[in-house]
Amino acid sequence: AAAVQGSGSGPAGDSSPSVTGSSGKQPRPVWCKDALSYHCSFCHREFGQLVRKHHCRHCGKIFCDHCTRFRCRIPSMEYDEPVRVCERCFTQNSQAGKKDWHGGSDALNCKQCTKLLQESQRIVCHSCREVFCDRCARWWAKVFDKYAGKIYVQICEGCSEKRDVGYFRVFEWKLDGVVPDCSACHKKFYALLRRHHCRYCGEIFCNECTQWRAVITGLATAQAPQRVCLRCRNSGYDDLEPCAS
């Protein structure tokens, strides 16, 4: 039987080969050529000396090491020993309840606190590419992306302390439970005085002290006005454009 190759062009719209013959066997896919692949097919990270190419044995496409961290046995393709598969193929087939998929990821737990994470809870640090929970990857860094320009990405605590990786700025998204009062007026929080984060500095304030809105360039929601504190609103930073009151 001729080999098949998955179709589609993006993480959401891509599909993996799923044709099986009458014998229950599934042909192995044609592997994408290394020379024609410049970016990971899932996270789009650019390949280089420190970011190597790896083929998913199920769809044949090329990914970085992190996005092919899953190992599975696929008897229908005559892979009786665990082989490297991409995150997309593993998720699609395991969620579909395919009985011939056995295995899992070696990064199901937060790297720092070891908390067991569901798929939707996993956050990949943009710098070290390890998996963390949202609490342990609550730092945001502004970096330069060759396609999107300057953007904000999520990083872990260890990477937030690095000073030689090209960050334009770094801030911590403060934890609610450790901030008892507003960072500006110092009013104590309680049931009727709720906490609100400034989207630019990550500090926690009351509603009155974050009544201002600004457009922050580089955020995923860059076009939508964001809640900011007075200090950030008046900061004059070139990536923060205050909205009219």
Backbone bond lengths (Angstrom), bond angles and torsions (degrees), N, CA, C in turn:
res aa  C-N    CA-C-N  psi(-1)  N-CA   C-N-CA  omega(-1)  CA-C   N-CA-C  phi
1 A - - - 1.458 - - 1.512 109.30 -
2 A 1.317 116.64 145.68 1.461 120.46 -179.82 1.508 110.27 -73.63
3 A 1.310 116.78 146.07 1.455 121.02 178.29 1.513 109.12 -72.32
4 V 1.310 115.86 154.16 1.453 121.15 179.01 1.505 109.01 -121.39
5 Q 1.322 116.09 159.91 1.458 120.88 -179.65 1.511 108.61 -133.44
6 G 1.347 116.68 142.63 1.456 121.04 -178.91 1.513 111.54 -62.67
7 S 1.320 116.48 155.87 1.447 122.18 178.77 1.510 110.28 -114.25
8 G 1.334 116.44 172.48 1.462 119.75 179.90 1.502 110.40 106.91
9 S 1.349 116.17 169.61 1.453 118.57 -173.55 1.513 114.21 -133.27
10 G 1.323 119.54 -6.79 1.459 120.36 -176.84 1.499 112.30 -141.46
11 P 1.343 117.64 168.37 1.461 121.83 -178.87 1.513 113.60 -55.28
12 A 1.335 117.46 -38.10 1.460 119.17 -176.90 1.513 112.09 -83.79
13 G 1.349 116.47 -34.65 1.442 119.04 -173.34 1.506 114.36 -98.13
14 D 1.327 118.85 -2.58 1.442 121.73 -176.68 1.515 110.50 -75.72
15 S 1.300 116.08 152.48 1.457 120.30 176.94 1.506 108.70 -135.17
16 S 1.313 116.63 154.73 1.440 122.23 -177.51 1.521 109.34 -107.04
17 P 1.344 118.60 156.58 1.445 120.67 179.79 1.517 110.81 -61.04
18 S 1.308 116.90 136.72 1.456 119.78 -177.88 1.519 111.96 -139.88
19 V 1.357 117.06 14.32 1.455 120.73 -178.24 1.514 109.73 -80.48
20 T 1.300 116.81 130.82 1.457 121.29 176.47 1.508 108.84 -125.72
21 G 1.295 115.90 145.80 1.458 120.49 179.54 1.509 111.52 -81.99
22 S 1.341 115.61 -178.54 1.462 119.93 -178.81 1.509 111.84 -65.57
23 S 1.338 116.19 -22.45 1.461 119.68 179.46 1.519 111.85 -84.55
24 G 1.353 116.91 -2.83 1.453 120.12 -178.95 1.510 112.64 87.90
25 K 1.343 116.45 -1.63 1.457 120.46 179.52 1.520 110.35 -86.27
26 Q 1.326 115.09 145.79 1.460 121.70 -179.22 1.517 108.64 -117.68
27 P 1.337 118.08 126.20 1.471 119.21 -178.65 1.521 111.26 -64.99
28 R 1.296 116.10 144.10 1.462 119.96 176.34 1.526 109.85 -72.07
29 P 1.328 117.45 145.24 1.470 120.31 -176.67 1.524 112.27 -76.50
30 V 1.322 114.80 159.15 1.459 120.98 170.86 1.525 107.99 -73.65
31 W 1.323 116.93 129.27 1.463 119.92 -178.82 1.525 110.62 -75.88
32 C 1.329 116.06 137.37 1.460 120.96 172.76 1.530 109.15 -64.34
33 K 1.316 116.21 146.76 1.457 120.47 -177.97 1.524 111.09 -77.83
34 D 1.321 116.05 133.60 1.464 121.54 179.48 1.530 111.99 -55.31
35 A 1.320 116.39 -42.72 1.458 120.86 -173.43 1.523 112.92 -66.74
36 L 1.328 117.29 -18.24 1.459 120.99 -178.21 1.527 112.54 -100.41
37 S 1.312 117.46 2.73 1.465 121.36 -177.66 1.522 109.64 -113.11
38 Y 1.336 115.61 122.18 1.454 120.91 -177.78 1.530 112.38 -113.65
39 H 1.350 116.75 -16.91 1.463 121.21 -177.85 1.522 109.81 -137.80
40 C 1.322 115.87 152.33 1.467 121.83 174.86 1.530 108.83 -58.79
41 S 1.324 117.02 134.88 1.469 121.69 -177.55 1.521 113.23 -72.37
42 F 1.333 117.56 -7.53 1.470 119.69 -179.75 1.525 111.93 -111.73
43 C 1.323 117.81 -56.66 1.468 120.46 -177.11 1.525 112.30 -96.39
44 H 1.341 116.85 -7.84 1.471 123.33 177.03 1.522 113.59 66.39
45 R 1.312 116.61 18.74 1.467 119.46 175.96 1.527 109.18 -68.19
46 E 1.331 117.15 138.36 1.459 121.16 -176.82 1.526 110.59 -74.71
47 F 1.322 116.43 135.92 1.461 121.43 179.04 1.525 110.16 -76.50
48 G 1.329 115.15 150.63 1.453 121.61 179.31 1.514 109.21 -168.62
49 Q 1.311 116.96 -165.15 1.455 120.56 -178.52 1.524 112.26 -62.25
50 L 1.344 116.90 -32.12 1.459 120.44 -178.05 1.527 112.34 -99.18
51 V 1.309 117.74 -7.00 1.468 121.84 178.25 1.524 107.48 -124.58
52 R 1.323 115.58 97.23 1.458 120.47 -172.90 1.522 111.95 -87.98
53 K 1.323 115.29 162.42 1.458 122.26 -179.45 1.525 110.98 -91.94
54 H 1.333 115.96 140.52 1.459 121.72 178.05 1.530 109.11 -140.15
55 H 1.328 116.26 137.90 1.465 121.04 179.01 1.529 111.09 -91.68
56 C 1.321 114.65 137.34 1.464 120.38 169.42 1.519 106.95 -79.42
57 R 1.315 117.31 128.19 1.473 120.73 -177.73 1.522 112.45 -73.28
58 H 1.329 117.72 -12.69 1.457 120.04 -178.16 1.523 112.65 -93.51
59 C 1.344 118.58 -41.97 1.470 120.45 -178.32 1.530 112.83 -107.61
60 G 1.332 117.11 -16.31 1.456 120.31 177.15 1.508 115.32 83.63
61 K 1.329 117.09 -0.50 1.456 120.00 -178.40 1.527 111.19 -85.25
62 I 1.316 115.38 169.60 1.465 121.16 -173.18 1.525 110.55 -107.89
63 F 1.336 114.71 134.35 1.457 122.20 -176.19 1.518 109.36 -138.03
64 C 1.342 115.35 171.00 1.464 119.85 171.95 1.529 108.75 -79.65
65 D 1.324 116.18 172.65 1.468 120.56 -177.96 1.526 111.71 -61.63
66 H 1.352 116.90 -42.08 1.459 119.67 -177.04 1.523 111.53 -63.86
67 C 1.315 117.80 -40.52 1.468 121.20 -176.97 1.526 112.38 -78.97
68 T 1.336 117.38 -2.28 1.468 120.98 171.68 1.523 109.79 -123.94
69 R 1.322 115.44 40.62 1.462 120.64 -178.30 1.524 112.61 -81.56
70 F 1.327 117.77 -3.24 1.460 121.73 -178.90 1.525 110.34 -86.85
71 R 1.310 115.58 146.54 1.455 122.07 177.97 1.526 108.77 -129.54
72 C 1.315 116.33 127.97 1.464 120.59 -177.54 1.521 110.87 -142.92
73 R 1.319 115.48 152.82 1.458 121.54 167.03 1.520 107.13 -92.57
74 I 1.322 116.91 133.69 1.465 121.21 -179.84 1.523 108.24 -126.81
75 P 1.346 117.77 82.05 1.469 121.52 -177.41 1.522 113.46 -56.84
76 S 1.350 117.99 -31.96 1.467 119.77 -178.41 1.521 112.14 -64.94
77 M 1.348 116.87 -21.82 1.463 121.58 176.21 1.527 110.67 -104.75
78 E 1.338 115.12 9.58 1.468 122.25 -179.26 1.530 111.82 64.96
79 Y 1.332 115.00 32.48 1.462 121.05 168.95 1.525 106.51 -100.09
80 D 1.323 116.02 94.47 1.465 119.94 -176.60 1.523 112.84 -89.29
81 E 1.326 116.06 -10.97 1.460 121.64 174.54 1.527 108.27 -110.97
82 P 1.344 118.39 153.34 1.470 120.02 -179.57 1.524 111.82 -57.39
83 V 1.332 115.58 132.00 1.462 121.46 179.03 1.526 109.63 -126.87
84 R 1.298 116.10 164.37 1.473 122.86 -177.99 1.531 110.22 -73.96
85 V 1.334 116.20 128.18 1.465 121.24 175.20 1.527 108.49 -134.25
86 C 1.323 116.09 156.78 1.463 120.20 -178.77 1.525 111.30 -82.34
87 E 1.314 115.04 165.90 1.457 120.84 -178.23 1.523 111.38 -63.16
88 R 1.331 117.16 -39.14 1.462 120.57 -177.63 1.528 110.90 -63.77
89 C 1.342 116.63 -47.65 1.467 119.92 -178.81 1.525 111.04 -65.40
90 F 1.327 116.40 -41.81 1.455 118.75 -179.94 1.522 111.25 -62.50
91 T 1.329 116.82 -44.89 1.463 120.75 -178.39 1.521 111.46 -65.30
92 Q 1.329 117.08 -46.83 1.460 120.66 -178.07 1.519 112.02 -62.14
93 N 1.320 116.94 -43.77 1.464 119.74 -175.67 1.517 113.33 -78.62
94 S 1.331 117.49 -37.14 1.464 119.13 179.08 1.513 111.08 -70.63
95 Q 1.347 117.31 -37.20 1.461 120.35 178.31 1.521 111.48 -70.89
96 A 1.335 116.43 -27.41 1.456 120.40 178.28 1.524 111.69 -77.62
97 G 1.325 116.79 -5.46 1.461 121.23 176.29 1.509 114.49 76.17
98 K 1.336 117.54 26.41 1.457 119.90 179.88 1.525 109.83 -67.49
99 K 1.303 115.22 125.69 1.456 120.38 -172.06 1.517 112.86 -73.84
100 D 1.367 116.61 -20.42 1.464 117.62 -176.49 1.519 112.72 -89.60
101 W 1.347 116.62 7.78 1.460 119.80 177.27 1.516 109.04 -99.25
102 H 1.322 114.99 117.64 1.458 120.06 -179.43 1.517 108.19 -130.38
103 G 1.308 116.42 131.51 1.459 119.33 177.50 1.499 111.02 137.98
104 G 1.309 116.33 -160.46 1.452 119.81 -179.08 1.498 111.00 -180.00
105 S 1.297 115.26 -166.18 1.454 121.05 -178.02 1.516 110.42 -99.23
106 D 1.336 115.09 151.46 1.461 118.70 175.08 1.521 110.13 -91.60
107 A 1.328 116.98 12.25 1.468 120.76 -179.25 1.526 110.42 -136.24
108 L 1.329 116.34 51.69 1.453 121.05 179.05 1.520 111.52 -89.28
109 N 1.326 116.30 -10.64 1.462 120.70 -178.88 1.521 110.58 -112.67
110 C 1.328 114.47 150.66 1.463 119.45 175.69 1.521 109.34 -60.89
111 K 1.305 116.61 132.30 1.462 121.88 -177.70 1.523 111.59 -60.97
112 Q 1.331 117.41 -32.12 1.464 120.70 -174.55 1.528 113.34 -93.05
113 C 1.339 116.85 -54.26 1.473 119.25 -175.15 1.521 113.07 -97.79
114 T 1.340 117.17 -5.19 1.479 125.47 178.57 1.529 113.52 65.26
115 K 1.311 118.18 13.53 1.464 121.09 177.42 1.528 109.86 -62.34
116 L 1.340 116.48 135.41 1.456 120.94 177.08 1.525 109.45 -70.91
117 L 1.332 117.04 128.18 1.451 121.29 -173.07 1.520 112.05 -116.36
118 Q 1.322 115.43 137.35 1.452 120.47 169.86 1.525 108.26 -75.26
119 E 1.318 116.85 165.72 1.463 121.05 -177.80 1.526 111.95 -53.91
120 S 1.331 116.47 -44.92 1.465 120.59 -176.46 1.524 112.92 -72.64
121 Q 1.334 117.83 -12.99 1.466 121.64 -177.70 1.518 112.54 -93.58
122 R 1.307 117.48 -11.21 1.462 120.99 -175.14 1.522 111.75 -78.76
123 I 1.319 115.94 129.48 1.465 122.26 176.79 1.523 107.86 -119.83
124 V 1.309 115.98 125.75 1.460 120.90 179.82 1.523 108.68 -94.34
125 C 1.325 115.32 120.82 1.469 119.75 176.94 1.518 108.76 -61.89
126 H 1.321 116.41 128.62 1.457 121.06 -176.75 1.521 112.30 -64.30
127 S 1.323 117.61 -24.28 1.456 120.97 -175.94 1.525 113.15 -90.86
128 C 1.331 117.24 -56.87 1.476 120.15 -175.73 1.518 113.22 -92.74
129 R 1.352 117.49 -12.45 1.457 124.59 178.00 1.518 114.19 67.07
130 E 1.336 117.13 16.18 1.464 120.65 174.61 1.533 108.95 -84.77
131 V 1.338 115.27 163.23 1.466 120.99 -177.37 1.525 110.40 -97.17
132 F 1.331 116.48 134.30 1.460 122.78 -179.73 1.524 109.86 -137.03
133 C 1.336 115.42 165.31 1.462 120.37 170.02 1.530 107.66 -84.79
134 D 1.329 117.36 170.37 1.468 119.61 -176.86 1.529 112.00 -66.23
135 R 1.328 117.44 -26.69 1.462 120.53 178.92 1.533 111.03 -70.82
136 C 1.311 116.89 -39.19 1.465 121.04 -176.93 1.529 112.80 -87.48
137 A 1.330 116.86 -6.21 1.468 120.57 175.96 1.519 108.32 -126.52
138 R 1.316 115.68 52.60 1.463 121.18 -175.46 1.532 112.76 -96.29
139 W 1.316 117.15 12.39 1.460 120.78 177.21 1.527 109.49 -97.90
140 W 1.319 115.09 145.93 1.449 121.55 179.39 1.519 108.89 -122.94
141 A 1.317 115.29 135.85 1.471 120.69 -179.98 1.522 109.51 -126.16
142 K 1.301 115.29 144.12 1.457 119.81 175.13 1.523 107.83 -96.23
143 V 1.324 115.80 121.58 1.462 121.39 -176.36 1.525 109.51 -128.33
144 F 1.318 115.74 168.97 1.460 120.02 177.41 1.511 109.54 -100.06
145 D 1.326 116.70 126.62 1.455 123.73 175.60 1.529 107.53 -112.02
146 K 1.331 116.79 130.54 1.465 120.14 -173.60 1.525 112.51 -64.57
147 Y 1.338 116.93 -18.93 1.463 119.77 -179.41 1.533 112.08 -102.37
148 A 1.321 116.83 -36.96 1.468 120.20 -174.51 1.522 113.52 -104.92
149 G 1.334 117.71 -4.47 1.459 120.07 -177.33 1.521 110.86 81.39
150 K 1.315 117.46 -146.77 1.460 122.09 -179.94 1.526 109.59 -81.73
151 I 1.323 116.34 121.06 1.464 121.59 -177.33 1.527 109.53 -134.60
152 Y 1.343 115.61 159.90 1.459 121.44 175.66 1.521 109.56 -95.02
153 V 1.333 116.11 133.65 1.463 121.98 -179.99 1.528 109.38 -130.83
154 Q 1.316 116.12 157.59 1.453 121.81 -178.11 1.525 110.24 -91.83
155 I 1.333 116.77 135.11 1.457 121.31 -179.16 1.524 110.24 -135.92
156 C 1.331 115.95 166.06 1.465 121.23 179.68 1.533 110.60 -87.66
157 E 1.318 115.93 173.80 1.471 120.73 -177.80 1.518 111.62 -63.14
158 G 1.340 116.78 -43.42 1.458 119.72 -178.79 1.514 112.66 -60.45
159 C 1.331 115.66 -42.67 1.464 119.62 -179.68 1.526 111.57 -73.74
160 S 1.327 117.22 -24.28 1.465 119.46 178.89 1.527 111.66 -67.76
161 E 1.323 116.53 -20.98 1.459 120.99 -178.25 1.522 112.84 -90.94
162 K 1.333 116.72 -5.78 1.464 119.99 179.11 1.522 109.67 -75.60
163 R 1.294 116.63 142.01 1.459 120.54 -178.20 1.528 112.86 -118.71
164 D 1.326 116.83 8.68 1.466 119.37 -176.48 1.529 112.57 -124.39
165 V 1.336 115.48 27.95 1.466 118.79 -176.01 1.524 112.89 -115.70
166 G 1.307 118.10 9.41 1.457 120.70 173.85 1.512 116.29 83.13
167 Y 1.333 117.82 25.64 1.463 119.10 175.90 1.526 109.78 -74.57
168 F 1.324 116.61 137.47 1.462 120.43 174.01 1.530 110.09 -81.85
169 R 1.320 116.58 -36.71 1.457 121.60 173.26 1.524 108.25 -161.76
170 V 1.346 115.18 156.82 1.467 122.00 179.48 1.516 108.42 -135.82
171 F 1.324 116.67 137.43 1.461 118.85 173.05 1.523 110.15 -142.30
172 E 1.311 115.45 155.32 1.468 122.43 -178.70 1.523 110.12 -101.18
173 W 1.313 116.41 133.33 1.462 122.46 173.75 1.525 106.51 -82.98
174 K 1.320 117.11 101.63 1.451 122.04 -171.38 1.533 112.14 -60.93
175 L 1.318 115.26 145.60 1.466 121.06 178.23 1.523 110.57 -79.16
176 D 1.330 116.17 134.22 1.465 120.59 -178.55 1.527 112.75 -56.68
177 G 1.316 116.40 -44.51 1.459 121.23 -171.06 1.514 115.36 -68.28
178 V 1.325 118.25 -15.48 1.477 119.95 -176.82 1.523 112.34 -106.17
179 V 1.328 117.33 3.87 1.470 120.85 179.52 1.525 108.40 -115.86
180 P 1.332 118.45 102.45 1.464 121.56 -174.90 1.519 115.05 -80.77
181 D 1.348 117.23 -21.38 1.471 118.83 -176.76 1.528 111.19 -142.92
182 C 1.327 115.25 164.60 1.462 122.40 -178.42 1.525 110.41 -61.12
183 S 1.316 116.71 136.16 1.463 121.51 -178.15 1.522 113.15 -71.54
184 A 1.352 117.42 -11.20 1.468 120.27 -179.94 1.518 111.82 -107.38
185 C 1.334 117.43 -59.47 1.470 120.16 -175.48 1.523 112.63 -94.32
186 H 1.326 116.78 -10.14 1.464 124.10 176.21 1.538 114.07 65.57
187 K 1.316 117.70 21.12 1.459 120.53 172.77 1.529 109.18 -69.66
188 K 1.340 115.99 139.05 1.447 121.06 -179.64 1.537 110.07 -71.97
189 F 1.328 115.84 135.49 1.454 119.83 177.07 1.530 110.40 -77.23
190 Y 1.324 115.30 144.54 1.461 121.41 174.09 1.524 106.91 -154.97
191 A 1.311 117.90 -170.53 1.467 121.50 -171.93 1.516 113.18 -55.82
192 L 1.342 117.53 -36.19 1.462 120.96 -177.06 1.526 113.05 -98.18
193 L 1.316 117.05 -2.81 1.468 121.01 176.74 1.530 107.16 -122.52
194 R 1.310 114.19 94.22 1.458 120.41 -171.49 1.530 112.76 -85.13
195 R 1.342 113.91 161.48 1.459 121.75 178.24 1.525 110.73 -88.35
196 H 1.318 115.58 144.66 1.463 121.82 176.29 1.528 108.57 -140.85
197 H 1.317 116.29 135.26 1.461 120.80 178.24 1.524 111.24 -88.43
198 C 1.304 115.35 140.17 1.465 120.53 166.69 1.523 105.84 -78.17
199 R 1.320 117.75 125.74 1.465 121.34 -176.26 1.516 113.75 -73.36
200 Y 1.315 117.49 -7.24 1.468 118.79 -179.31 1.523 112.90 -101.61
201 C 1.320 117.39 -37.80 1.472 119.36 -178.58 1.527 112.74 -107.75
202 G 1.349 117.92 -16.02 1.453 120.82 178.31 1.516 115.09 82.17
203 E 1.350 117.02 -1.31 1.463 120.66 179.06 1.540 110.00 -75.75
204 I 1.331 116.02 163.15 1.462 121.55 -176.89 1.527 110.60 -107.98
205 F 1.328 115.00 133.07 1.456 122.08 -177.47 1.530 109.73 -136.15
206 C 1.318 115.87 171.68 1.464 120.63 171.39 1.532 108.07 -81.54
207 N 1.315 116.59 173.05 1.461 120.74 -177.84 1.532 112.01 -62.36
208 E 1.326 116.23 -40.74 1.465 120.21 -178.37 1.514 112.28 -63.24
209 C 1.328 115.70 -35.31 1.467 119.98 -177.43 1.532 113.07 -86.77
210 T 1.336 116.89 0.76 1.471 120.67 172.44 1.531 109.20 -129.35
211 Q 1.311 115.98 41.25 1.466 120.65 -178.04 1.525 112.64 -81.77
212 W 1.339 117.25 -5.25 1.457 120.83 -176.07 1.537 110.22 -93.31
213 R 1.324 115.23 156.52 1.463 121.53 -179.75 1.527 109.33 -129.08
214 A 1.333 114.58 146.33 1.462 119.95 179.49 1.516 109.58 -151.84
215 V 1.303 116.70 152.12 1.464 122.62 174.56 1.523 107.57 -90.63
216 I 1.342 116.37 125.32 1.458 121.74 -176.86 1.529 108.61 -109.50
217 T 1.305 117.02 111.46 1.465 121.81 -179.45 1.522 110.41 -68.71
218 G 1.334 115.59 132.79 1.461 120.42 177.44 1.503 114.00 105.72
219 L 1.333 117.42 -14.07 1.458 120.44 175.60 1.522 109.41 -77.99
220 A 1.342 115.93 156.36 1.457 119.68 177.55 1.527 110.67 -61.38
221 T 1.345 115.74 -29.93 1.465 121.15 178.57 1.531 109.49 -106.26
222 A 1.337 115.80 47.54 1.467 121.40 -170.06 1.527 113.62 -60.32
223 Q 1.338 117.61 -30.39 1.451 119.38 -175.88 1.528 113.05 -81.43
224 A 1.321 117.03 -15.51 1.464 120.64 -177.46 1.522 110.37 -92.41
225 P 1.325 118.45 132.27 1.472 120.71 176.84 1.525 110.81 -59.83
226 Q 1.326 115.63 137.36 1.453 122.21 -177.26 1.525 111.21 -112.52
227 R 1.325 116.07 151.58 1.468 122.02 176.80 1.525 109.73 -70.21
228 V 1.316 117.27 127.66 1.464 120.93 179.01 1.529 110.11 -137.40
229 C 1.310 115.56 159.16 1.463 120.68 176.92 1.541 109.59 -83.88
230 L 1.322 116.40 168.08 1.468 120.91 -177.65 1.524 111.30 -64.64
231 R 1.312 117.01 -38.95 1.465 119.95 -179.04 1.524 111.27 -60.89
232 C 1.343 116.62 -44.62 1.465 119.87 179.83 1.525 111.12 -70.59
233 R 1.335 116.15 -37.34 1.466 119.81 179.72 1.525 111.06 -59.28
234 N 1.332 116.53 -37.35 1.463 121.30 -177.14 1.524 113.33 -96.17
235 S 1.333 116.74 10.07 1.467 120.33 -173.42 1.524 113.67 -71.92
236 G 1.335 116.69 -29.11 1.458 119.37 -178.55 1.507 114.10 81.21
237 Y 1.345 118.20 12.19 1.461 120.79 178.88 1.521 109.83 -63.23
238 D 1.350 115.97 142.71 1.466 119.47 -173.94 1.516 113.76 -73.22
239 D 1.336 118.59 -13.52 1.466 119.90 178.96 1.531 111.64 -103.24
240 L 1.313 117.44 13.51 1.460 121.76 179.57 1.532 108.61 -128.84
241 E 1.327 115.45 115.93 1.460 120.89 -178.27 1.533 110.40 -112.90
242 P 1.330 118.11 104.54 1.465 121.14 -178.30 1.520 111.59 -59.98
243 C 1.336 115.06 142.63 1.456 120.60 175.31 1.527 109.25 -88.76
244 A 1.314 115.44 155.61 1.457 119.80 178.02 1.522 110.05 -63.90
245 S 1.291 116.90 139.12 1.466 121.18 -178.62 1.526 110.57 -66.74
